[in-house]
């Protein structure tokens, strides 16, 4: 296993890696709307989702992968009323590529984020 780290995405705020590469697969930790400098993007749900997807993309790039290699995503939302807006932003990052996905509503997320996304990708 190889730990993946980049300064182009926020540093882990706990005892975990931004991602792990194992057997040609990238397992990326969930990303919230933290900027790479650690400040929180507390904008609307579209702004938070955009920041999250930029973070995910940066981690994948550091691992030698990309959003086009994502096979599975999990989206965590604190309010299912945000689903359509999150879906629109999320979809704009994938174009024709449609990974498998789960969306789960949760009570709360770190830093009071409204959305978190984790991915699994090939190298």
C-alpha positions, 0 to 999 in steps of 0.5 A: 500500500502507498499513501497519497498526499498532495498540497493541492487538496486540504490536509487530513484533519485526523489520523488518515491519508488523503488516499491509499493506492493498493493493487492499482486501485485508489481509495480516496478519503472523503473530501469536504469543502476545505480549501487546500490552505485549510480554510472552509468554503462555507458558501452555498451547496453549489460552492461547497460541492464544487470545492469538494470535487476540486479536492477529489480531483487533486487527490486523484491527480496526485495518485496518477489517476483522474475523475475519468478513472473513478469506478465508485463514489459515495456522496454524503449529504446533511440535507436531501433537499440539496440533492438536485443541486449537488447532482448538477455540480457533480455531473458537470465534473464527470461529463459522459463518464458515469461511475457507480454511486451511492448517496446517503443522508447523514446527521452531520459532517466535519466542520458543519459541511453540507456535502462530502464525497469519497471515491474509488478509482483505478490508476 
